[in-house]
Amino acid sequence: VHLMESGGGLVQSEGSLRLSCAASGFSFSNCDMSWYREAPGKEREREWIASINQFDDRTDYKKSVSGRCTTTRDNASNTVYRQMSRRKPEETAVYYCNDGLMSLKWGQGTQVVVSS
């Protein structure tokens, strides 16, 4: 199993950023996928942010990001995406993808730094 997140960087609060997670080594199309984040000083506390269903791409979001976050998936390329706008500085974190049970081997994450 391999998960590789990318697309992070420095973004202003009004900017938009799209994160990608390329997956391999398991049946991606048969797996609900989720995004998590780990804030500075909270190592190993990975907070769930969003999920996308394997059956019909139905999405679910943490209340604090709902309306600002869009999660999509491309089963042909085994990739899940996360687009977010109007970020808050407190959302500076390392972002990870995994399945809904956090059962897959974690990737290295991609760091997002939000400036006000």
PyMOL CGO cylinders between C-alpha atoms (Angstrom):
from pymol import cmd
from pymol.cgo import CYLINDER

trace = [
    CYLINDER, 0.00, 0.00, 0.00, 1.28, 3.41, -0.93, 0.3, 1, 1, 1, 1, 1, 1,
    CYLINDER, 1.28, 3.41, -0.93, -0.33, 6.80, -0.41, 0.3, 1, 1, 1, 1, 1, 1,
    CYLINDER, -0.33, 6.80, -0.41, 1.38, 9.91, -1.74, 0.3, 1, 1, 1, 1, 1, 1,
    CYLINDER, 1.38, 9.91, -1.74, -0.04, 13.32, -0.92, 0.3, 1, 1, 1, 1, 1, 1,
    CYLINDER, -0.04, 13.32, -0.92, 0.98, 16.43, -2.86, 0.3, 1, 1, 1, 1, 1, 1,
    CYLINDER, 0.98, 16.43, -2.86, -0.07, 19.96, -3.67, 0.3, 1, 1, 1, 1, 1, 1,
    CYLINDER, -0.07, 19.96, -3.67, 0.65, 21.65, -0.37, 0.3, 1, 1, 1, 1, 1, 1,
    CYLINDER, 0.65, 21.65, -0.37, 2.47, 24.91, 0.10, 0.3, 1, 1, 1, 1, 1, 1,
    CYLINDER, 2.47, 24.91, 0.10, 2.06, 28.44, 1.32, 0.3, 1, 1, 1, 1, 1, 1,
    CYLINDER, 2.06, 28.44, 1.32, -1.36, 29.89, 0.64, 0.3, 1, 1, 1, 1, 1, 1,
    CYLINDER, -1.36, 29.89, 0.64, -3.08, 33.07, 1.63, 0.3, 1, 1, 1, 1, 1, 1,
    CYLINDER, -3.08, 33.07, 1.63, -6.35, 32.75, 3.46, 0.3, 1, 1, 1, 1, 1, 1,
    CYLINDER, -6.35, 32.75, 3.46, -8.33, 33.91, 0.41, 0.3, 1, 1, 1, 1, 1, 1,
    CYLINDER, -8.33, 33.91, 0.41, -6.43, 31.63, -1.92, 0.3, 1, 1, 1, 1, 1, 1,
    CYLINDER, -6.43, 31.63, -1.92, -7.43, 28.19, -3.09, 0.3, 1, 1, 1, 1, 1, 1,
    CYLINDER, -7.43, 28.19, -3.09, -5.35, 25.06, -3.02, 0.3, 1, 1, 1, 1, 1, 1,
    CYLINDER, -5.35, 25.06, -3.02, -5.95, 21.61, -4.39, 0.3, 1, 1, 1, 1, 1, 1,
    CYLINDER, -5.95, 21.61, -4.39, -4.36, 18.66, -2.67, 0.3, 1, 1, 1, 1, 1, 1,
    CYLINDER, -4.36, 18.66, -2.67, -3.92, 15.30, -4.34, 0.3, 1, 1, 1, 1, 1, 1,
    CYLINDER, -3.92, 15.30, -4.34, -3.43, 11.83, -2.96, 0.3, 1, 1, 1, 1, 1, 1,
    CYLINDER, -3.43, 11.83, -2.96, -2.23, 9.12, -5.33, 0.3, 1, 1, 1, 1, 1, 1,
    CYLINDER, -2.23, 9.12, -5.33, -2.93, 5.62, -4.10, 0.3, 1, 1, 1, 1, 1, 1,
    CYLINDER, -2.93, 5.62, -4.10, -1.58, 2.23, -5.07, 0.3, 1, 1, 1, 1, 1, 1,
    CYLINDER, -1.58, 2.23, -5.07, -1.38, -1.30, -3.76, 0.3, 1, 1, 1, 1, 1, 1,
    CYLINDER, -1.38, -1.30, -3.76, -5.02, -1.82, -2.88, 0.3, 1, 1, 1, 1, 1, 1,
    CYLINDER, -5.02, -1.82, -2.88, -8.44, -1.73, -4.52, 0.3, 1, 1, 1, 1, 1, 1,
    CYLINDER, -8.44, -1.73, -4.52, -8.92, 2.03, -4.50, 0.3, 1, 1, 1, 1, 1, 1,
    CYLINDER, -8.92, 2.03, -4.50, -12.29, 1.99, -6.23, 0.3, 1, 1, 1, 1, 1, 1,
    CYLINDER, -12.29, 1.99, -6.23, -13.68, -0.25, -3.50, 0.3, 1, 1, 1, 1, 1, 1,
    CYLINDER, -13.68, -0.25, -3.50, -12.53, 1.95, -0.67, 0.3, 1, 1, 1, 1, 1, 1,
    CYLINDER, -12.53, 1.95, -0.67, -14.08, 4.95, 1.04, 0.3, 1, 1, 1, 1, 1, 1,
    CYLINDER, -14.08, 4.95, 1.04, -11.35, 7.59, 1.25, 0.3, 1, 1, 1, 1, 1, 1,
    CYLINDER, -11.35, 7.59, 1.25, -10.86, 10.36, 3.75, 0.3, 1, 1, 1, 1, 1, 1,
    CYLINDER, -10.86, 10.36, 3.75, -8.69, 13.40, 4.36, 0.3, 1, 1, 1, 1, 1, 1,
    CYLINDER, -8.69, 13.40, 4.36, -7.09, 14.10, 7.72, 0.3, 1, 1, 1, 1, 1, 1,
    CYLINDER, -7.09, 14.10, 7.72, -4.85, 16.82, 9.09, 0.3, 1, 1, 1, 1, 1, 1,
    CYLINDER, -4.85, 16.82, 9.09, -2.23, 17.05, 11.79, 0.3, 1, 1, 1, 1, 1, 1,
    CYLINDER, -2.23, 17.05, 11.79, -1.74, 20.51, 13.25, 0.3, 1, 1, 1, 1, 1, 1,
    CYLINDER, -1.74, 20.51, 13.25, 1.61, 21.79, 14.56, 0.3, 1, 1, 1, 1, 1, 1,
    CYLINDER, 1.61, 21.79, 14.56, 2.17, 20.69, 18.13, 0.3, 1, 1, 1, 1, 1, 1,
    CYLINDER, 2.17, 20.69, 18.13, -0.42, 17.96, 17.82, 0.3, 1, 1, 1, 1, 1, 1,
    CYLINDER, -0.42, 17.96, 17.82, 1.69, 15.21, 16.38, 0.3, 1, 1, 1, 1, 1, 1,
    CYLINDER, 1.69, 15.21, 16.38, -0.14, 11.93, 16.01, 0.3, 1, 1, 1, 1, 1, 1,
    CYLINDER, -0.14, 11.93, 16.01, -3.48, 13.63, 16.52, 0.3, 1, 1, 1, 1, 1, 1,
    CYLINDER, -3.48, 13.63, 16.52, -4.86, 13.33, 13.04, 0.3, 1, 1, 1, 1, 1, 1,
    CYLINDER, -4.86, 13.33, 13.04, -8.18, 15.03, 12.73, 0.3, 1, 1, 1, 1, 1, 1,
    CYLINDER, -8.18, 15.03, 12.73, -10.73, 13.82, 10.21, 0.3, 1, 1, 1, 1, 1, 1,
    CYLINDER, -10.73, 13.82, 10.21, -11.83, 16.48, 7.73, 0.3, 1, 1, 1, 1, 1, 1,
    CYLINDER, -11.83, 16.48, 7.73, -13.69, 14.89, 4.84, 0.3, 1, 1, 1, 1, 1, 1,
    CYLINDER, -13.69, 14.89, 4.84, -14.70, 11.61, 3.26, 0.3, 1, 1, 1, 1, 1, 1,
    CYLINDER, -14.70, 11.61, 3.26, -15.83, 10.42, -0.14, 0.3, 1, 1, 1, 1, 1, 1,
    CYLINDER, -15.83, 10.42, -0.14, -17.87, 7.28, -0.60, 0.3, 1, 1, 1, 1, 1, 1,
    CYLINDER, -17.87, 7.28, -0.60, -16.76, 4.41, -2.82, 0.3, 1, 1, 1, 1, 1, 1,
    CYLINDER, -16.76, 4.41, -2.82, -20.23, 3.73, -4.22, 0.3, 1, 1, 1, 1, 1, 1,
    CYLINDER, -20.23, 3.73, -4.22, -21.61, 7.03, -5.39, 0.3, 1, 1, 1, 1, 1, 1,
    CYLINDER, -21.61, 7.03, -5.39, -18.97, 9.64, -4.51, 0.3, 1, 1, 1, 1, 1, 1,
    CYLINDER, -18.97, 9.64, -4.51, -21.14, 10.99, -1.74, 0.3, 1, 1, 1, 1, 1, 1,
    CYLINDER, -21.14, 10.99, -1.74, -19.10, 13.29, 0.45, 0.3, 1, 1, 1, 1, 1, 1,
    CYLINDER, -19.10, 13.29, 0.45, -19.14, 14.16, 4.12, 0.3, 1, 1, 1, 1, 1, 1,
    CYLINDER, -19.14, 14.16, 4.12, -17.32, 17.06, 5.77, 0.3, 1, 1, 1, 1, 1, 1,
    CYLINDER, -17.32, 17.06, 5.77, -16.28, 18.21, 9.20, 0.3, 1, 1, 1, 1, 1, 1,
    CYLINDER, -16.28, 18.21, 9.20, -18.65, 21.00, 10.10, 0.3, 1, 1, 1, 1, 1, 1,
    CYLINDER, -18.65, 21.00, 10.10, -15.92, 23.63, 10.31, 0.3, 1, 1, 1, 1, 1, 1,
    CYLINDER, -15.92, 23.63, 10.31, -14.87, 23.08, 6.67, 0.3, 1, 1, 1, 1, 1, 1,
    CYLINDER, -14.87, 23.08, 6.67, -18.27, 22.42, 5.15, 0.3, 1, 1, 1, 1, 1, 1,
    CYLINDER, -18.27, 22.42, 5.15, -18.98, 24.88, 2.36, 0.3, 1, 1, 1, 1, 1, 1,
    CYLINDER, -18.98, 24.88, 2.36, -15.27, 25.62, 1.85, 0.3, 1, 1, 1, 1, 1, 1,
    CYLINDER, -15.27, 25.62, 1.85, -14.02, 22.17, 0.97, 0.3, 1, 1, 1, 1, 1, 1,
    CYLINDER, -14.02, 22.17, 0.97, -14.70, 19.92, -2.00, 0.3, 1, 1, 1, 1, 1, 1,
    CYLINDER, -14.70, 19.92, -2.00, -13.47, 16.34, -2.15, 0.3, 1, 1, 1, 1, 1, 1,
    CYLINDER, -13.47, 16.34, -2.15, -13.48, 14.36, -5.39, 0.3, 1, 1, 1, 1, 1, 1,
    CYLINDER, -13.48, 14.36, -5.39, -11.96, 11.12, -6.62, 0.3, 1, 1, 1, 1, 1, 1,
    CYLINDER, -11.96, 11.12, -6.62, -10.80, 9.67, -9.90, 0.3, 1, 1, 1, 1, 1, 1,
    CYLINDER, -10.80, 9.67, -9.90, -10.91, 5.89, -9.82, 0.3, 1, 1, 1, 1, 1, 1,
    CYLINDER, -10.91, 5.89, -9.82, -9.18, 5.66, -13.19, 0.3, 1, 1, 1, 1, 1, 1,
    CYLINDER, -9.18, 5.66, -13.19, -6.03, 7.21, -11.75, 0.3, 1, 1, 1, 1, 1, 1,
    CYLINDER, -6.03, 7.21, -11.75, -6.51, 6.02, -8.15, 0.3, 1, 1, 1, 1, 1, 1,
    CYLINDER, -6.51, 6.02, -8.15, -6.40, 9.60, -6.92, 0.3, 1, 1, 1, 1, 1, 1,
    CYLINDER, -6.40, 9.60, -6.92, -8.45, 11.53, -4.39, 0.3, 1, 1, 1, 1, 1, 1,
    CYLINDER, -8.45, 11.53, -4.39, -8.47, 15.33, -4.38, 0.3, 1, 1, 1, 1, 1, 1,
    CYLINDER, -8.47, 15.33, -4.38, -9.31, 18.05, -1.93, 0.3, 1, 1, 1, 1, 1, 1,
    CYLINDER, -9.31, 18.05, -1.93, -9.98, 21.62, -2.95, 0.3, 1, 1, 1, 1, 1, 1,
    CYLINDER, -9.98, 21.62, -2.95, -10.36, 24.21, -0.25, 0.3, 1, 1, 1, 1, 1, 1,
    CYLINDER, -10.36, 24.21, -0.25, -10.90, 27.94, -0.26, 0.3, 1, 1, 1, 1, 1, 1,
    CYLINDER, -10.90, 27.94, -0.26, -11.09, 30.70, 2.37, 0.3, 1, 1, 1, 1, 1, 1,
    CYLINDER, -11.09, 30.70, 2.37, -8.61, 28.94, 4.59, 0.3, 1, 1, 1, 1, 1, 1,
    CYLINDER, -8.61, 28.94, 4.59, -7.94, 30.00, 8.14, 0.3, 1, 1, 1, 1, 1, 1,
    CYLINDER, -7.94, 30.00, 8.14, -4.44, 30.36, 9.63, 0.3, 1, 1, 1, 1, 1, 1,
    CYLINDER, -4.44, 30.36, 9.63, -5.34, 27.77, 12.28, 0.3, 1, 1, 1, 1, 1, 1,
    CYLINDER, -5.34, 27.77, 12.28, -5.77, 25.29, 9.44, 0.3, 1, 1, 1, 1, 1, 1,
    CYLINDER, -5.77, 25.29, 9.44, -2.03, 25.22, 8.91, 0.3, 1, 1, 1, 1, 1, 1,
    CYLINDER, -2.03, 25.22, 8.91, -1.25, 21.53, 9.11, 0.3, 1, 1, 1, 1, 1, 1,
    CYLINDER, -1.25, 21.53, 9.11, 0.11, 18.48, 7.38, 0.3, 1, 1, 1, 1, 1, 1,
    CYLINDER, 0.11, 18.48, 7.38, -2.66, 16.90, 5.37, 0.3, 1, 1, 1, 1, 1, 1,
    CYLINDER, -2.66, 16.90, 5.37, -3.00, 13.17, 4.82, 0.3, 1, 1, 1, 1, 1, 1,
    CYLINDER, -3.00, 13.17, 4.82, -5.35, 10.80, 3.07, 0.3, 1, 1, 1, 1, 1, 1,
    CYLINDER, -5.35, 10.80, 3.07, -6.33, 7.34, 4.24, 0.3, 1, 1, 1, 1, 1, 1,
    CYLINDER, -6.33, 7.34, 4.24, -9.38, 5.17, 4.23, 0.3, 1, 1, 1, 1, 1, 1,
    CYLINDER, -9.38, 5.17, 4.23, -12.28, 5.82, 6.54, 0.3, 1, 1, 1, 1, 1, 1,
    CYLINDER, -12.28, 5.82, 6.54, -10.86, 3.56, 9.21, 0.3, 1, 1, 1, 1, 1, 1,
    CYLINDER, -10.86, 3.56, 9.21, -7.28, 4.88, 8.97, 0.3, 1, 1, 1, 1, 1, 1,
    CYLINDER, -7.28, 4.88, 8.97, -6.27, 1.30, 8.25, 0.3, 1, 1, 1, 1, 1, 1,
    CYLINDER, -6.27, 1.30, 8.25, -3.84, 1.94, 5.43, 0.3, 1, 1, 1, 1, 1, 1,
    CYLINDER, -3.84, 1.94, 5.43, -0.15, 2.72, 5.79, 0.3, 1, 1, 1, 1, 1, 1,
    CYLINDER, -0.15, 2.72, 5.79, 0.17, 6.49, 6.09, 0.3, 1, 1, 1, 1, 1, 1,
    CYLINDER, 0.17, 6.49, 6.09, 1.90, 8.52, 3.44, 0.3, 1, 1, 1, 1, 1, 1,
    CYLINDER, 1.90, 8.52, 3.44, 4.26, 11.38, 4.18, 0.3, 1, 1, 1, 1, 1, 1,
    CYLINDER, 4.26, 11.38, 4.18, 1.51, 13.99, 4.00, 0.3, 1, 1, 1, 1, 1, 1,
    CYLINDER, 1.51, 13.99, 4.00, 1.65, 17.39, 2.38, 0.3, 1, 1, 1, 1, 1, 1,
    CYLINDER, 1.65, 17.39, 2.38, 2.14, 20.55, 4.41, 0.3, 1, 1, 1, 1, 1, 1,
    CYLINDER, 2.14, 20.55, 4.41, -0.14, 23.52, 4.02, 0.3, 1, 1, 1, 1, 1, 1,
    CYLINDER, -0.14, 23.52, 4.02, 0.79, 26.84, 5.61, 0.3, 1, 1, 1, 1, 1, 1,
    CYLINDER, 0.79, 26.84, 5.61, -1.97, 29.44, 5.66, 0.3, 1, 1, 1, 1, 1, 1,
    CYLINDER, -1.97, 29.44, 5.66, -1.01, 33.08, 5.94, 0.3, 1, 1, 1, 1, 1, 1,
    CYLINDER, -1.01, 33.08, 5.94, -3.52, 35.71, 6.92, 0.3, 1, 1, 1, 1, 1, 1,
]
cmd.load_cgo(trace, "trace")
